[in-house]
Amino acid sequence: MLKQDRLIKLPDDLLLNILERVGTLDAIRACLISKRTLNLPAKLSKIDIVLSCNDLRWMNDDVAGAIEKILRTRSAQVPIRKLKVRFLLRLRDCLSIGNSVALAAATQKLDAAEFEISTQENWCNADELVSYAKQFNAFFGACPDAFAALTRLHLQDMRFGESDLRGILCTCKRLESLGLFQCDAGIGSVLQIEHATLVELHINHGSFKTVRLNFLPKLERFGFDHNTQNCSHNFSVNYGP
């Protein structure tokens, strides 16, 4: 193992290559060892902050702070090859992350961006599902430019209005992957999907009665694990304009 003084003498490109092989929060901590490395997190081209939901219970604001610091202090000349962040649906933290990602998307090249938005619950009743969807809609409405930059979006524990998911897909024009876990528009509801760039779609434990894949010309992977306790399911698949 390299000693600390030898490590910090390595060229920036080699140090960045090493730092991008570990989680971004660990990379930030490693850069605190010297003034020489303090500016390196703002040069990372891969930003990956994915903590467990248990860790996020007490570190969600740390995740938001790290995303804000990295994205708001980086040079516009440094592209982001991949940004992936998992966070809990807490509006203040969500807005911090969303505004930072929107700024990055407007000022620099952002190749791929992913949000995994979770709740603190193992199981939610109907009222809680509706409440979480309202919180998400507030976040989504405040940060549309961040969602327009996403290539992957995974949501958990939300019961939307009938038009909400359609509005999300219309805004997320770059989306390639959509995951819905315990998300629906009510028991026995119909989900209609149209999207020009979606490659994979996974729906787990929702209460949709019907899923219609109306127009998904690039779809390659589709998974559906239904909630058999609430309703029966059928599919209508129709590719085309």
BELZI-V661708 format. One record per pair of residues at least 12 apart in sequence whose C-alpha atoms are under 8 Angstrom apart, sorted by the first residue. I is the first residue (numbers start at 0). GAP is how many residues later the second one is. D is the distance in Angstrom with one decimal. If there is no record, write none. Layout:
BEGIN
i: <I/I>
gap: <GAP/GAP>
d: <D/D>
END
This chain:
BEGIN
i: <7/7/7/11/15/15/15/18/19/19/19/19/22/22/22/22/23/23/23/24/24/26/27/40/41/41/41/41/41/41/42/42/42/43/44/44/44/44/44/45/45/45/45/46/46/46/46/46/47/47/47/47/48/48/48/48/49/49/49/49/50/50/52/52/52/52/53/55/55/56/56/59/59/59/60/62/63/63/63/63/64/66/66/67/67/67/70/70/70/70/71/71/71/75/75/75/76/77/77/78/78/78/78/79/79/79/79/79/80/80/80/81/81/81/81/82/82/82/83/83/83/83/84/84/84/85/85/85/85/86/86/86/86/87/87/87/87/88/88/88/88/88/88/90/90/90/93/94/94/94/97/97/97/97/98/98/100/101/101/101/101/101/102/104/104/104/109/111/111/111/111/112/112/112/112/113/113/113/113/114/114/114/114/115/115/115/116/116/116/116/117/117/117/118/118/118/123/125/127/128/128/128/128/129/129/129/130/131/131/131/132/132/132/132/133/136/143/146/146/147/147/147/147/148/148/148/149/149/149/150/150/150/150/150/151/151/151/151/152/152/152/152/153/153/153/153/153/154/154/154/154/155/155/155/155/156/156/156/157/157/157/158/158/158/158/159/159/159/159/160/161/165/165/168/168/169/172/172/172/173/174/174/175/175/175/175/176/176/176/176/177/177/177/177/178/178/178/179/179/179/179/180/180/180/180/181/181/181/181/181/182/182/182/182/182/183/183/183/184/184/185/185/186/186/186/186/186/187/187/187/187/187/187/188/188/188/188/189/189/189/189/189/190/190/190/190/191/191/191/191/192/192/192/192/192/192/193/193/193/193/194/194/194/195/195/195/195/196/196/196/196/197/197/197/197/198/198/198/198/198/199/199/199/199/200/200/200/200/201/201/201/201/202/202/202/202/203/203/203/203/203/204/204/204/205/205/205/206/206/206/206/207/207/207/208/208/208/208/209/209/209/209/210/210/210/210/211/211/211/211/212/212/212/212/213/213/213/213/213/214/214/214/214/215/215/216/216>
gap: <26/28/29/28/24/27/28/25/24/25/26/27/24/25/26/27/23/24/25/24/41/14/13/29/27/28/29/31/32/33/31/32/35/36/33/34/35/36/37/34/35/36/37/33/35/36/37/38/34/35/36/37/14/35/36/37/34/35/36/37/35/36/35/65/66/67/66/31/32/31/63/27/28/33/32/24/29/30/32/33/31/30/33/28/29/32/29/30/32/33/28/31/32/31/32/33/31/30/31/29/30/31/32/28/29/30/31/32/29/30/31/28/29/30/31/29/30/31/29/30/31/32/29/30/31/29/30/31/32/28/29/30/31/29/30/31/32/28/29/30/43/46/47/44/47/48/45/44/47/48/41/45/48/49/44/47/45/41/43/44/45/47/43/40/41/44/39/37/38/39/40/36/37/38/39/36/37/38/39/35/37/38/39/37/38/39/36/37/38/39/37/38/39/13/37/38/33/33/30/28/29/30/54/28/29/30/27/25/26/27/24/25/26/27/26/27/27/24/25/23/24/25/26/23/24/25/22/24/25/21/23/24/25/26/23/24/25/26/22/24/25/26/23/24/25/26/27/24/25/26/28/24/25/26/27/24/25/26/24/25/26/24/25/26/27/23/24/25/26/24/23/26/27/25/26/25/22/23/24/23/22/23/21/22/23/24/21/22/23/24/20/22/23/24/22/23/24/22/23/24/26/22/23/24/25/21/22/23/24/25/20/21/22/23/24/22/23/24/22/23/21/22/20/21/22/43/44/19/20/21/22/43/44/18/19/20/21/18/19/20/21/22/17/19/20/21/19/20/21/22/18/19/20/21/22/23/19/20/21/22/20/21/22/19/20/21/22/19/20/21/22/18/19/20/21/17/19/20/21/22/19/20/21/22/18/20/21/22/19/20/21/22/20/21/22/23/19/20/21/22/23/20/21/22/19/20/21/19/20/23/24/18/23/25/22/23/24/25/23/24/25/26/23/24/25/26/23/24/25/26/23/24/25/26/23/24/25/26/27/23/24/25/26/23/24/22/23>
d: <7.5/7.0/6.9/7.6/7.1/7.6/6.5/8.0/6.9/7.8/6.1/7.6/7.9/5.8/6.2/7.8/5.8/5.4/5.7/6.6/7.5/7.2/6.0/6.2/7.9/4.9/6.9/6.0/4.5/7.4/6.3/7.5/6.4/7.4/7.1/6.1/4.4/5.4/6.8/6.2/5.7/4.9/6.0/7.8/6.2/4.7/6.2/7.9/7.7/5.9/4.8/6.1/7.2/6.2/4.8/6.5/7.2/5.5/5.0/7.8/6.6/8.0/7.6/7.5/7.9/6.8/8.0/6.8/6.7/7.7/7.2/6.2/6.5/7.1/5.9/7.3/5.5/7.4/6.1/5.4/7.7/6.3/7.0/6.7/6.4/5.4/6.1/7.1/7.9/6.1/6.5/7.6/7.4/5.8/4.8/7.8/6.8/7.3/7.7/6.1/4.8/6.2/7.8/7.7/6.1/4.9/6.2/7.7/6.3/5.0/6.1/7.2/6.2/4.8/5.8/6.2/4.6/6.1/5.8/4.6/6.2/7.9/6.3/5.4/6.3/6.0/4.4/5.9/7.4/7.8/6.4/5.3/6.2/5.7/4.8/5.3/7.1/6.2/6.0/5.7/7.6/7.4/7.1/6.9/8.0/6.5/6.6/6.4/7.4/7.2/7.9/5.7/5.5/7.9/6.3/6.9/5.4/7.1/5.2/4.2/8.0/7.5/8.0/7.8/7.2/6.4/7.7/7.9/6.8/5.6/7.9/6.7/4.8/5.4/6.4/5.7/6.0/4.5/5.7/7.4/6.5/5.1/6.3/6.1/4.7/6.2/8.0/6.2/5.2/6.5/6.4/5.2/7.5/8.0/6.7/6.9/6.9/7.6/7.9/5.5/4.5/4.9/7.8/6.1/4.8/6.6/7.7/6.9/5.4/7.5/7.8/4.6/5.6/5.6/7.7/8.0/7.0/6.7/5.5/5.5/4.5/6.1/6.7/7.0/7.9/6.5/6.4/6.1/5.9/7.7/5.3/4.0/5.1/6.5/5.6/5.8/4.6/6.0/7.4/6.3/5.1/6.3/8.0/5.7/4.3/6.0/7.8/6.2/5.1/6.2/7.4/6.1/4.7/5.8/6.1/6.4/4.9/5.3/6.7/4.7/6.7/5.6/5.0/5.1/6.2/7.6/6.2/4.7/7.5/5.6/5.8/7.8/7.4/7.8/6.8/7.7/7.7/7.7/7.3/6.5/6.2/5.7/5.6/4.1/5.0/6.4/5.9/6.0/4.8/5.9/7.6/6.5/5.0/6.4/6.0/4.8/6.0/6.3/4.8/6.2/7.7/6.0/4.7/6.1/6.7/8.0/6.1/4.8/4.6/7.8/7.9/7.8/7.4/5.1/7.7/5.2/5.8/6.1/7.7/7.2/6.5/7.1/4.9/6.1/7.3/6.7/7.0/6.1/5.2/4.4/7.5/6.3/8.0/7.1/4.8/5.5/6.8/5.7/5.9/4.8/5.9/7.6/6.6/6.2/4.8/6.1/6.0/4.7/6.1/6.6/7.8/6.2/5.1/5.8/6.8/7.6/6.7/5.6/4.6/5.8/6.2/5.4/7.9/7.3/5.9/6.2/6.9/7.3/7.4/5.8/7.8/6.5/8.0/6.0/5.7/8.0/5.3/4.1/5.3/6.5/5.8/6.0/4.6/5.8/7.7/6.3/4.9/6.4/8.0/5.7/4.6/5.9/6.1/4.8/6.3/7.6/7.8/5.8/4.6/6.0/7.8/5.7/4.7/4.6/7.9/5.9/5.8/6.8/5.7/6.3/6.5/7.8/7.7/7.0/6.4/6.0/4.6/6.4/5.8/5.2/5.5/7.2/7.1/5.3/6.4/7.9/6.1/4.8/5.4/7.2/6.9/5.0/5.9/6.9/6.4/4.9/5.5/6.8/7.8/6.9/4.9/5.3/6.1/6.3/7.7/6.9/7.5>
END
